[in-house]
Amino acid sequence: MAQPDSTTWVPRTQPPERRIGRIVFWVLFGLAAVLLVTSIAIPIVTIRPYRVPSISMENTILPGDEILVAPGPGLRRGDVVILHLRAAISGTNGDFAKRVIGLPGDHVACCPGGHVTINGKPLDESYLYPGDPRSRITFSARLGHGQLWVMGDHRKFSLDSQDWGPVPASDVVGRVVLIDHGFSFTALHTPRTFVTDGLAPVDARSNVYVAMAVLAAGSVLALLVLAITGITRFIIRHRRSSQSPPVPPAASPSSG
């Protein structure tokens, strides 16, 4: 008995190189997206922003600058930190940006030879506000367990250990890693005098956050390039398919 003629639609297969290209495209797109999310999420989770209204840390931190603070252990001499001091110590319950001069066990003094000294080693404090004295007072203190000696870089107008004496290390909220001046970021590192005098190691801690910022910018650029590339390829394929003649369906064999 004769079977009626019938036709079967056969889908157009993609060339192998096109399939490989699509796989590579989506792998790169996914990798760039993961890197962008990671580079944004880590600073958001680990960094706290503060705005500094005072002049006590000029010219390192200017009034109105926003600072990014990373919590965690590993405090070093020369670090700029945020302290949340009780009113019993500071006279007001507030946050203060100061530079750590001495750590627990240190002997800090001023001003033998016209310098602040740590364990007898004089500091070359190039970060001080121009024209400021090394200290408004003469002091000599041996820091006990859990005590810090902190000072502002604008010594004339800084309320700090010159007025409070040693402060509790437990009141440190975190270390300032980046300063946002409004149009640019500055990464803070240990001042050279502390490294030269063997009072602190070479500092590369803030480079992690700079790398995160570069990674975020690079990821955004990569996603933009990939998106433009994908849209362009889609438009080209769509135009080619609309201009090419239709492929007739393949006829299935019939018996009659």
N, C-alpha and C positions, 0 to 999 in steps of 0.2 A: 504494500500500500504506500502510495507516494506521500511523503511528509511535506507540509507546506514550507515554502522558503522562509527563513528567518535571519535576522541580523543580530549580531552581538557587539555591544560597545566595548572597545578596548581602551583603557585609560592611557594617556600619553605618559611615558616614563621619563623621569628626569635623568640627564647625564650624571654619571658618578661624580664628576668634578663639581657640579652644582650642589649635590647633596653634601659633599665634604665642605664646600664653602659655607653653606648654611650652618652646619654643625660648628665650624670654627667661629662664625659670626656670633652665634648665641653663647658659645663658651666664653668668648672675649667680653661680650656684653654682661654676662652674669658675673664674671670675675671683677670687672670694673665696678659693677653695682655693689658687690660685697665689700670691696676695698673702700668705696665711698661711705657706705654705712658704718664700717669699722672705724675709719678715720674720723668720723663725726661722733660716733657713740662713745669712744674711749675718752676724749676730752670732756664730753658732756657729763659722763659718769664721774670722772676723777677731778675735774677742775671746777672751782667756784669763783665767780666774778665779784669784784669789789670796785667801788669808785672812791678815789682818794680826793678829799676836799681840801686838805691842808698843804702847807708848804714845807713841812718838816723833813721830807725826803728829796727836796730839790737838790741837784738837777736830775737825779736818777728817776724820780717819779714827780711829775708836775701836777699841780692842782687840776682836777677834772679828768686826769688819766684813768682809764679802767685797767685794773690789774687782774690777772688770772692766777689763782692760787691752787697749788696741788698739795693735798694733805699727805701725811705719811711720815715714817721715821727717817733717820739719816741726816739730821740737822748738822750743818757745818758752820765753822766760823766764816763770816763774810756773807752768809745768806741774808736776803731780805725776807722778812716774815710778817704775817699778820698775827697780832696778839689780841686775844679777847680778855682784857684785864678787869678784875673786880674793882668796884669803887673803893674798897679798902686800900688798894694799892695805888691806883691812878687818880682817885678823886672823882672819877666818872666811870660808869659802866659802859665801856665802848670798845671799838676795835682800833688798833693802832698798827701802822706800817713802820717797822724799824729794822735796822741791820744788826745781826748778831755779831757782837765783838768777842765775847768770851763764853766758853762752855763750862759745864760743871768741872771743878777741880782747877780751873785756870786762876792765875793771879793777874788781874788787870789794873793798870795804873795810868795816871796822867799828871804831870806831863814831863817825865824825865827826858831831857834833851829836846823838849818841844814836841814830843810824839806820844800818842797812846801806845802803851806797850802791853804785850801778852806774854806772860812768863819771861819777861825781860827782853823780848824781841820787839823793836820799834816798828810801827806800821807806817807805810808810805801811803797815806789815804788820799789817793788821787780822785776819789769819788766825792770828796767833800765839796760843799758849795763854795765857789771862789770867794776868798777873803775871810772865810769863817775860821775861828780858832779851833784847835783840836778838841777842846772842851771848855765849857763855861766855868767848870770847877776843877779843883785838884782832888783826885781820888786815888785810893789804893784799896782793892778789895780781893779777898780770896773767895771764890765762888764755891758754895757747898753743893751737895748732891741735889740734882734737879733744879739748879739755878742758872740763869743766863744773865749776861750783861749786854744790853741793847742800847743803840744810839741811832738818832736820825742823821742823815747826811747834811742837813741844814742845821748845824749844831747850835747856832744862835737862837733859833726859834723852835727847837725840837723838845717836846716833853718826853723824857726817856729816863734811862738809868741815872743820868745826872741828877734827876729829881727823885726817882723812885728807889734807887739802889738796885740790887739784883731782883729779877722777876722770875716767877715759876716757869720752867720749861713746859709744864703741863698746860699752860695758857696759850701755847702756840697753836693757831688754827691750821696753818700750813705755810708753805714756802712760795714766794712769788716767782713764777716761772716765765711769764710773759707780761709785757706792758703794752697796752693799746693806746697809742697817742692820737688816735682818730683817723690817721691816714697810713699808719705803719705800725708794725709790731717790733718790739725789742725783746730778745731773749736774755734773761739775766743769768750770768755765770759768776763763779767765785772770783772776786777781784784778785789781780795778779799779786799784790803784796802778800796775801795769805798763802798763795801757792809758793812764791819765791822763798818765804821764810819757813816753809815746811809746816805751816799751820793748817793747811787743807790740801787735798789732792786736786789735780787738774779736773775741772768740772765740765762734764758733757751731758748732764742730766736734762737740761732744757732742750737739747737737740732732739729729744724724742718728740716733743710737742711741735717743734719746727718741722720735723719730718712728717708728722701727722697732717699739718697744714699743707705741705707740699703734696702729700699723697692725695688729700681731698681735692686739691686744685687739679692735679693730674687725672684723677678719676672722673671729675666733671668734664674735663676736656676730652678724655677718651670716650665717654658716653655720648658726648655731642658729636664727635667724629663718626662713631659707629651708627648713631641715629641718622645722620645725614647720608652716610654711605648706604644704609639699608633702605631709606626712602628713595634715594636715587636709583638703586638697583631695581626696586619694585616698579618705579615709573617706567624705566627702560624696558623691563620684561613685559609690562602691560601694553606698551606701545607696539612692541614687536609682535606680541600675540594677536593684537587687534589688526595689524597690517598683513599678517601672514594668512594665506588661504586656508579655509577650514579643512581639516583632515577627514576624509570620508570614513565612515565606520567600516570596520572589517566585516566581511560577509562570512557567515558560518556555512560550512558545507551542507548541502541538502541532498536528500536521496529521493528519487522519484521513479 
